[in-house]
Amino acid sequence: MNFFQSLIALQVAGDWKINIVKETPDRLIVSVLFFNDAIGDDARKKVPPILLKGTAEELDAGFFETIAQPIKETAQLFASMEQFLKEKEQAKIASQMEKDNILKMGKEKTELQKNYEEAMKKADELEALGKFKEAWIKVPRADLYPEHRETIHKRKAELSDKFPVDLFNTPKTEEPC
């Protein structure tokens, strides 16, 4: 197998920088840097190059056997970094969605509380004017405000006790025999 076929045979995603320097007339220093600029994590920049020293014959004989495992581990590290960044981004998005939902629910609850308070205030105003039936109608429904259920039932009962007596609500009195 030749050099480039051996590179392809490693089946790793990334880029290569290979520098060759003559240390002496018959010895070489080979620096192999495997990197992947597509990874968003700056930790990828801290991966050091692999340094090999030897004669041309020694490097020919053991170059790929020496770099194969470290290159595969580095490629796996890059894949893990990328996966981590994707999951982190998904968690961030999910967290933002959760915050938005909490804010939305808080806003809805605040709006609901405001509506409750306005309805109760209107009922108080109508009661002060002696309009007990209208006030009773303005008291909000208990099923819409379960946290105020007792207050609502009590308020409606108080108001209905103040309704004027009419033909259909006239209490029966016993007539003397």
C-alpha positions in Angstrom: 0.0 0.0 0.0 1.3 3.5 -0.7 1.2 6.6 1.5 -2.1 8.1 0.5 -4.0 4.8 0.3 -2.8 4.2 3.9 -4.1 7.6 5.0 -7.5 6.9 3.5 -7.5 3.4 5.0 -7.5 5.0 8.5 -11.1 6.2 7.8 -11.0 9.2 10.1 -12.8 12.6 9.6 -10.4 15.5 9.8 -7.5 17.2 8.2 -3.8 16.6 8.3 -0.7 18.8 8.6 2.5 16.9 8.0 5.8 18.6 8.3 9.1 16.9 7.6 12.4 18.4 8.8 15.9 17.0 8.3 17.5 16.5 11.7 20.8 15.2 10.3 21.7 14.2 6.7 20.2 10.7 7.2 17.6 11.3 10.0 14.2 13.0 9.7 11.7 14.6 12.2 8.1 14.1 11.1 5.4 16.2 12.8 1.8 14.9 12.1 -1.0 17.1 13.3 -4.5 15.7 12.8 -7.2 18.4 13.3 -10.8 19.2 12.5 -11.7 22.9 12.2 -15.4 22.0 11.9 -15.4 21.3 15.6 -16.7 24.3 17.6 -14.8 23.4 20.8 -11.5 25.3 21.2 -10.1 22.3 23.0 -9.5 20.8 19.6 -6.6 23.3 19.3 -4.8 21.7 22.3 -4.3 18.4 20.6 -0.5 18.1 20.1 1.1 16.8 17.0 2.7 13.3 16.8 6.5 13.6 16.5 8.4 10.8 14.9 12.2 10.6 14.5 14.2 8.2 12.4 15.8 7.3 9.2 13.8 7.2 6.0 13.8 3.4 6.1 12.6 3.4 9.8 9.8 5.9 9.0 8.7 4.0 5.9 8.5 0.8 7.9 6.7 2.0 11.0 5.0 5.3 10.2 1.4 4.2 9.8 1.6 1.6 12.6 2.8 4.3 14.9 0.2 7.0 14.1 -2.8 4.8 13.5 -4.0 4.4 17.1 -3.3 8.0 18.2 -5.1 9.4 15.1 -8.1 7.2 15.6 -8.3 8.2 19.3 -8.0 11.9 18.3 -10.8 11.5 15.6 -13.0 9.8 18.3 -12.2 12.7 20.7 -13.3 15.2 18.0 -16.5 13.3 17.4 -17.2 13.3 21.1 -16.5 17.0 21.3 -18.9 17.7 18.5 -21.6 15.4 20.0 -21.1 17.1 23.3 -21.5 20.6 21.7 -24.7 19.5 19.9 -26.2 18.0 23.1 -25.2 21.1 25.0 -26.9 23.3 22.4 -30.0 21.1 22.5 -30.0 21.4 26.3 -29.6 25.1 26.1 -32.5 25.4 23.6 -34.7 23.1 25.8 -33.8 25.2 28.8 -34.7 28.4 27.0 -38.0 26.8 26.0 -38.6 25.8 29.6 -37.8 29.3 30.8 -40.1 30.7 28.1 -42.9 28.3 29.2 -42.4 29.3 32.9 -42.5 33.0 32.0 -45.5 32.4 29.8 -47.3 30.5 32.6 -46.3 33.2 35.1 -47.6 35.9 32.7 -50.9 33.9 32.2 -51.2 33.4 36.0 -50.6 37.1 36.6 -53.2 38.0 34.0 -55.6 35.5 35.5 -55.0 36.9 39.0 -55.5 40.4 37.6 -58.9 39.4 36.1 -59.9 37.8 39.4 -59.1 40.9 41.3 -60.9 43.1 38.8 -64.0 41.0 39.0 -64.0 40.9 42.8 -63.5 44.7 42.9 -66.4 45.2 40.5 -68.6 42.9 42.6 -67.7 45.0 45.7 -68.6 48.2 43.9 -72.0 46.8 42.8 -72.7 45.5 46.3 -71.9 49.0 47.7 -74.6 50.3 45.3 -77.1 47.8 46.5 -77.0 45.8 43.3 -76.6 42.4 44.9 -77.7 40.3 41.9 -75.3 42.1 39.5 -72.5 41.8 42.1 -73.2 38.1 42.4 -73.0 37.7 38.6 -69.6 39.6 38.6 -68.0 37.2 41.1 -65.9 35.0 39.0 -66.5 31.2 38.5 -64.8 29.1 41.0 -63.7 26.5 38.4 -61.6 29.3 36.7 -59.8 30.1 40.0 -59.5 26.9 42.0 -57.0 28.6 44.4 -59.8 31.1 45.4 -62.6 28.5 45.4 -63.6 29.0 49.0 -63.5 32.8 48.8 -65.7 32.7 45.7 -68.3 30.4 47.2 -68.4 32.4 50.4 -68.7 35.7 48.5 -71.6 34.3 46.3 -73.4 33.0 49.4 -73.0 36.4 51.2 -74.4 38.2 48.1 -77.3 35.8 47.5 -78.4 36.3 51.2 -78.8 39.9 50.3 -81.1 39.4 47.3 -84.4 41.1 47.8 -87.3 38.8 48.6 -89.4 38.2 45.5 -92.5 36.2 44.7 -90.5 33.0 44.2 -88.3 33.4 47.2 -90.9 34.4 49.7 -90.6 32.3 52.9 -93.8 30.5 53.9 -95.2 31.6 57.2 -97.6 29.5 59.2 -101.0 30.8 59.4 -102.9 30.4 62.7 -105.6 27.8 62.7 
